[in-house]
Amino acid sequence: MKLLIAYLFLTVAACSGGADNEADVSYAADAGTAELKAEQSPAPDAAVADGPVAVSERQIIRTGEISFETNSAAKTRQQIEKASAELGAYLADESTSSYGDRTEYRVVLRVPANNFNALLERISASAPKLDSRSISSQDVTEEFIDVQARLQSKKELEARYRELLKKAVKVEELVAIERELATLRGEIESIEGRLRYLTNQVSLSTLTVVYYERSTTATSYGFELMQSLKSGWQLLLDFLLLLSKLWPFFLIGGGSLLVVRRFRRHKNQG
């Protein structure tokens, strides 16, 4: 019975979702029975209940994007690969697209946060002229601390459930505690996933490089000529289509003109 009360107590604590004023559950053996003792004190090695988890420095997610034209896409790609290798960056995504006489390359790089500025400057310096350059910073320190605190609280609660599980004897107590442990484990894994994501985004900054190359003048003129011929042919087809839609008006106009001519001829003969 006492074990069931302890289980219910921890269930209520789990539903509250907070780390403040959680009861510390301990057991003392007395005449072969387990006695539950609840104390309003923090668990050993736990963070202070009314204070945040300590973070040594600000947690900043940095992203940047630059765009420029290049005379040689192959050479620019080599420069990007060289700078990335020297600064510990890696290629996360890449795509290529064409617009008329322009071929555009888009490269997404992940680089250690302390090398972000160096990589940005190296690639920017290799560009003849930048079309655009943008840098953004997102401070996630508060969320980082909150996620760490919630994770610690959930793990402490999980440890207490496991202590209860060791003391459980009745089947219904075992089933109930294991069910709560499964739910709690799912919450812990979700929080751990969020913490890993934040840690990855903070430790590795993201730099998107967009560079494009235009085709030669002769090819450009040839392309424009082909486009003009296609446009002219399309206009001719559109005109013929319009004429085909106006045939009733031509029929009425031709009939009216024929009637007028016959009338004038008859009048002149009379």
Secondary structure, DSSP 8 states (H G I E B T S, - for coil): -HHHHHHHHHHHHHHH---TT--EEEEEEETTEEEEEEESS--TT---TTS----SS--EEEEEEEEEE-S-HHHHHHHHHHHHHHTT-EEEEEEEEEETTEEEEEEEEEEEGGGHHHHHHHHHHHSSSEEEEEEEEEE-HHHHHHHHHHHHHHHHHHHHHHHHHHH--SHHHHHHHHHHHHHHHHHHHHHHHHHHHHHHHHHEEEEEEEEEEE--HHHHHHHHHHHHHHHHHHHHHHHHHHHHHTHHHHHHHHHHHHHHHHHHHHHHH-
